[in-house]
Amino acid sequence: MWKKIPHTYTIIASIILICAVLSWIIPAGEYDRETVTVNGTERTVIVDNSYHAVKASPQMWQVFTALLEGFEQQAGIIAFLLIIGGAFQVMNSSRAIDVGIFSFLNFTKGLERHRFMRRIGVNNVVIVLVMLLFSLFGAVFGMSEETLAFVIIIVPLAISMGYDSITGLCMVYVAAHVGFSGAMLNPFTIGIAQGLSGLPLFSGFEYRFFCWAVLTAVIIACVLIYAARVKRNPRLSPMYEADAYWRNRQGQQAEAVAYSTPRSAYVVYGLVTAALLAFAACYPQTVFAVGSRTATLYAVPVCTALFALFGWMGLRRSFHFFVLTLLAFTVVFLVIGVMGHGWYLPEISGIFLAMGILAGYASGKNADGIIKEFMAGAKDILSAAIVVGLAGGIIQVLQEGRIIDPILHGLASLLSEAGRLVSLWGMYVIQTLINLIIPSGSAKAALTMPIMAPFSDVIGISRQATVMAYQFGDGFTNMLTPTSAVLMGALGIARIPYDVWVKWFGKILLLLIVLGFVLLIPTITLNLPGF
């Protein structure tokens, strides 16, 4: 038995080698594929009953090219990580986030004067509200990669509140992905899976909302129980020693900060306000789509006016509060962009890069100073980027070895002799297993739903239930599989070793998976709306 658990790089490299060995053992095969239009977007899907054997492609020396090819596959996530790391280092160097955290903690201490807040615990309220918000984001618009930008904010906040980095990661990343798992309106999973299954878009909302509420309540309860233990005895945290990194960063007191507002901060305020006014003129209205419903709002003009007001108020106090205003409205415009204008990694990384540069100038730094801080932040996050590249290498070896389709075909064949409920559970298990090697929800929907949906008709299972089995199977193991670039990036930012995370989160994952089995039963036994 190992006295020391291997490094994260060692674990992922070992998985790459195992996948290469499997390419010599599992007979190669493929499905034929065709392009179809799903909800206005072209998707490549499997042709039913088209599985056939192909020439084997065993992987040998290719294991050494897996890192480069993994970097190519995950280039967007890797670049996003480096930009986020650099941008937030520029902001951190201004000490604005430190000021914000201490101001927030002083505010929460003031709330403890009230008997009701003291009884339930102000920090508990903060954890619940933050987790509800991110869970809702995951359930409504499929927040996933976007959580990486918030991990670097919430983890230091959790440390300052007397918790650990695991609590901070759960408040944002885990909450969003549990919401993703129990989503009601997620266009990247529910929308695609229902479209491929020939179901009305976002139908079955009522029961999905119930599932989301149950899953969110369970994960919040688990985090509150754990956080309370860490609060009572911080040494119970498996990250206690490693979290010294975060505690040392917050060693200085906010009272030591020199509050001032340099002229450059006013210049930045004027430039940003002018730019936002131009955007407001170009985009006076934003159409938000929530399920099958849409709402048209004057989001950009209203937020521009609010920035002008709160930005000026921040400048009157200190540039630190102006920088915090920049951060807050970056998040606001991020939500507007994602939900109303279809933003993804390029636009999100762009807005955070702009935030970092503007925060640097507002704090009085010149161009060389901003670049120096940006490079330091990117260097700090480099280890996480390498992990993401290695994780992409796993997928590359499986694809080049032509063994993903044979694994899918073999698992699907196991369901042919089972009953309705057992078959549904079997679909859930298959989706869960496939998610370990294909963490992309949209790719997995295109790969599996053309097979699962017709099969559900044959055995008398609602296609809606099949979509839900896919939904649960796609979501839960995202929070543990080493092939998930988002997970490895989040762990890298929070500085949590993968082996520590597996040991800690494994029990919660098992609980979520069992809960998924239970929540699937009513889709067979009850007459649910949309099912």
N, C-alpha and C positions, 0 to 999 in steps of 0.2 A: 504493500500500500504506500502511495506517495506521501512523503512527509510534507511536501510542498506542492500545491496545485500549479500546473504549468502556466506560463504567461499566456495572455490572450492571443498573441501572435502564434504561439506554439499550438494552441487548441485549434485555431482556424486552419493553420498549415496542415495539421494532422487530418482535418476533415477533407481538405483538398486531396490529400494522398489516398484517403479511403474512397472518395468518389472516383479517383483514377483507377483504383483496384476494381471497383464495381463495373467500370467500363469494360473490363476483361471478362467479367463473370456474367453480367446480364446481357442476353441477346439483344442486339440493336434493332430498333423498329421505329416507325413513324406513322402518324396520321396524315392523310391528305388535308389540305387547308384551302379555304376559300374566303374571299372578302365580302362582307355584308355591311349594310348601313344600320347602325344601332343608335337611335335617338339623335340622328343627324350626323353621326361620326362613323367613319369606316373602321371596321374591326376585322381582324383575321381570325377565323374560327375553324374548328375541326369539322370535317365532313363525317357524318355518322357512318359507322360500319366501314371505315376506310383504313383501319389499321393494317399494316403490312410490314414484313421484315425488310431490313435494308442491310447494306454492307457494314460490318462492324468497324468501329473507329476507336480502338483502344488508346487510351491516353498514357503516354510515357514521359518524354522530356517536356511535354506541354505543361506539366505542373510548374515548371520554372517560368513559363510565360504567363501563368495565371494572374500574377500580380499586375503586370502591365495591361493585360486584357481586362482585368477587373477594374483597373483605373479608367480604362476607356469606357466600359459599360456604365460606371458610376461617376463619370466626370462631372455631371451636374451637381450631385450631392457633395462631392469632394471640394469642388470650387466654392460651393455655397458655404461649406464649413470654414474654409480658409478666409473667405470674405467676412463671415460673421465673426470669427475669432479676431480678425484684424480690426473690424469696425468697433466692436465692443471694447477692445483694448484701448483704442483712442478715447472712447467715452469714459472708460474706467480711469484713465490717467487724469481726467479732469476732476475725479472724485465726486462727480455728480450722483452716481448710483449710491455711493456710500452715504451721501447726505440724504438722499431719498429714503434709503432703508432706515436710517436712524430717525428721520422725521416720522416715518410710518410707525416705527416701534414706539416712539413717544406718544403718537396719537392713540395707538392701541392701549398703552398703559393708562391714558386718560379715561378710556372707556371702562376700565376695570373699577372705576369709582361707582358704577351702577351695579346694584346687587344682582340683577338678572344676568348681565354680561359676565360678572365675576363668577357666577354659579356655573354657567355653561362653558366659560373660558373663551376669551377673545381670540386666542390663537386657533382654537378649534373652529370658530366661525370663519376665520381667514382661510384655513385649509379647506373647509367645506365649500365656501364661495368660489375659491380659485378652481377647485376640482370640478365643480358643477359647470363653471364657465367653459373650461377646456373640454370637458366631456360633451357638452352641447355643441361646441365647435366641431368635434370629431363626428358627431352624429348627424349634423346638418350639412356641412360642406367638406367632410372627409379630411379634416386637419391631420396631417402626418408630418411631412418634411418641415412644415412651418413651425413645429414645436421646438426645433433645434434653436431657433432664435430666442425662445423664451426660457430654455433650460439655463442659459447663462445668466438670466436675471433671477429666476425663482430659486435656484440652488443657494446662492448667497443669502437670499431672504430667509430661507428655511434655516440656514446655519445661524443667522442673527437671532432668530426666534427661539434658539436653543435646541433645534433638531439636527438632522444630519443630511448629507447629500442624497441619500436614498429617499428620504421624505420629500425633498425638493423635486427629485426626478419624478416621483409618483404624483405630485401635485400638478405637474404639467404634462409630461410625456405619457405616463400610464393613464391618467385621466382621459386624455384625448384619444388614446387607442382603445380604451374600454368603450368610450362613446362611439368610436369607429366600429367596434365589434357589434354593438347593439344599435347601429345606426337606423334612423327612420328615413332620412332623405339623402344619404350619401350618394352623390352621382357617380363616384368612381367604383362603387361596389354594387349597391342596390340598383342604381339606374342601369348599369351595364348588364347585370345578371338578369334583371327583369326584362330588359329589351331583348336579350338573347333567348329568353324563355317564352317570349310572346305574351307577356303580362302587361297590364296597364301600368304606366310609370308611377312608382311609389305607392302602388296599391298595397293593402294590408297594413296601413299606417298605424291603426289603433293597437294591434297586438305588438307591433314593433316598438311603439312608444312605451308600452308596459315593460317589454324586455329591457329597453334602455334604462328605464327607471330602476328596475331591480338590479341590473348589473352595476349601475352607477352607485346605488346605495350600498351594495356589498363592498365595492372597492374603497369607497369613502370610509366605511366602518373599519375595514382592515387597516387602512393608513392611519386613522385616528387612534386605533389601539396601539399600533406600533409606535407612532409618534409620541404617545403618552409615556410609553416605556422608556424611550430615549430621553425624553424630557426629565423623567425622574432620575435616570442613571445614564448619562451620555456614553459611558464605557460599554454599555450593552450593544451599542451599534457596531456592526462589523466594519464600519468605515471610520471609527473614532480616530485612529492614528492617521489614516490617509486624509481625513478632513482637516488636519492641521494646516494644509495648504490654504483652504478657504478661511480658516480662523486667523491665520497670519496676515492674509490680505486685508482683514477687517480689524487689525490690531490697533490702528490709530483711531482715536475718537473723533466724531464729527465736529466736536467743539474746537478742535485744533485747525479746522479749515478756515482759511482767510476768505471771508465773503466779500466779493467785489464784482463789478460788471465792467469789463474792458470795452473799449470802443468797438472792437471787432465783433462783439456779441450783438451790438445794435445793427452793425452792417449785415450780419447774417440774418437777423430778424427781418430787415428790410428786403433782402434778396429772397428769402423763403416766402414772405408774404406776397411779394410781387409774382413769384412763380406760381403760387397757389391761386392767385387771382386769375392768372392766365389759364390755368387748368380748369378753374371754375367756369370761365367763359367757354372753354372748349367742351367741357362735360357738365353742362348745367344740371342734367338729370342722370340718375343711375338706376338701372332696372335690376332689382334683386329677385332672383328666382329661388323660391323655397318649395321644393316638391313641384307640383303642377301649377302652383300659384306664383304670381309675380307681383311686385310692388315697385312703383316708380317714386323715387325720393330725390330731393335736392341735396344729396349727401355731400358732394364736394363743396358747393358754395357755403353750406351751413358749417361744415368743419373748417373751412377757410376762415370764416368769421370768428369761430371759436378759437382757432389758433392765434389769430391777430389779437384777441382779447387776453387769453391766458399767457401767450408769449410775452406781451408787454408787462403783465403783472409779474411774471417770472423775472424779467430783466430788472424790475424795480427792486427786487429782493436781492438777487445775486445771479451770476451767470449759471450757477449750478442748477437753479430752479428753471432757468430757460432751457438748459440742456435736457432736463427731465421732461419739460414740455415737448421738446423735439422728439424724445423717445416715445412719449405717450401718443402723440399724433402720428408718429410713424406706425405704431400698432393700429391706430384707428384707420389710417389710409390703407394699411395692409388688409384689414378686414373688408373695406370697401372694394379694393382691387380684386381680392380673391372671389368674393361673393357676387360682385357686380360687373367685373370686367375680365374675368377669367385669368387672372394673374397666376403665374407659377414661378419656378425657381429663378429665371432671369430677372423678372420684374421685382420679386421679393428681395433678391440679393442686391439689386440696384438701389432699392429704396433704403436698405440698411447701410450700404456703402456710402450713399449720400448723407445719411444721418451721422455716420462716424466722421466724415470729413467736415461737415458743418459743425458738429460738436467740438472738433479739434480747433477750428478757427474761432468759434465762440469762446473757447477757454483761453484764447490768446496765443495758441501755438502757430508757428509758421509751417510752410509746406514740408520742410525737412523734418521738423518735429513730429508732424502727423505721420509721415512715412515711416519714421523710426518706430513709433508706437504700433503702427499697423503691422510692420514686419515682425515685431515682438509677439503680437497677438496671433498672427498666422503661424509662427514658429511654435507657439504654445499648443496649437490645435493640430499640428502636423501628425502626431501619433494617432489621433482619431481618424485622420484622413487615410493613413496607411491601413488601419483596420478596415475601413470601408472598402478600400481597394482589394484587400485580401478576401473580404466577404463576397465581392463581385467575382473573384476568381473561382469560387465554389460553383456558382451558376455557370460560368464559362466552361469548366471541365465537364459538368453534366450535359451541357448542350452539345459540346464538341464530341463527347462520347456517345451521343445519340441514345441516352438511356432515360430521359425524362418521360417520353411518350410510352416506352415499355412499362415503366413504373405505374403510370396512370392507367394503362390498359389492364395490367395485372390486378390493380386494386379494384377497378370497376367490375371486373369479372367475378370478384368474390361476392357481389351483391345479388347475383342472378337467382340464387336459391333461397334467399331469406324472406321473411314476412315483411309487412308494411312498416311497422315501427322499427324492427331490426334493420331493415333496408335504409330507413331514414337515418338512423343512428350510424349505419355503415357509411352513408354519404358524408356525414359529419366527420367521422374518423378519417375518411379518405381526404377530405378537404384539409383537415388539420395536418395530416402527414405531408400532403403536397405542399402546404404552406411552409414547411421547413426548408424546402428547396426552391420554391417560387414564391417569395413574399409579396410580389406585386399583385394587388387585388384585381386590377383590370385585366392583367395578363392571365391570371388564373381563371377568371370568369370566362374569358374567350377560349381558354383551353378546356375547361371542364363542363360548362353549362350546356353546350351543344350535345354532350353525351348524357349528362344527368337529367336534363329536362324531358327528352323523349322516353328515357328509361322510367322516370317517375310515372308517366302516363300508363306504361305497361303494367306496373305493379300496383296502380291505384292510389298513388300519393299525389297530393296537390303540388303543382309546380311552385306555388308560393312557399310551401314547406321546404322544397328542395333549395330554393333561393336562400331561405333562412339557414339551412344546414351549411350552405356555402358561406354565408355571412359570418356565422360563428367560427367555422373552420378557418376562414381567412383571417379573422381578427385576433383571436387570443394568442396564438403562437407567434404573432409578429413581435410580441414583447419578450421573446426568448431566443428566437432563431438567430444564429450567427450570420445567416445570409441576408438579414435585414440591414440595409445601409443606414436607415434612420435610427434603429436601435443602437448600432455600433457607434454612430455619430453622437447620439445623446449620451451614451456611457462615456465616450471620450471627453465630451465637454464637461460632464459632471465628475470626471476622473474616478469613475467606479470601475474596477477590474471586472471583466466579463465573468470570471469564475465566482466572484463574490455575488454578482447579480443573479447568476443561475441558482446558487445555493439559497439566496434570500427569497427570490421571486418564485422559485419552483413550486412551493406549497400554494401560493396564491393562484398561480396558473392552473394547478390541478383543481382547485376549488372552482375557478371560472369554467373550466372544461366540463366538470361535473354539472355545474349549473346550466351549461348549454344543453346537456342531455335532458335535463328536467324541463327546460323551457321549450324543447322541441315536442314533448309529449302532447300538449294541447293542440298542436297543429294537426295531429292525427285523430285525437279523441273528441275534440270540440268543433262546433260549427262557428268558426271565427270569421269576422268580416274580411272579405278579400281573399279568403283561403278556400 
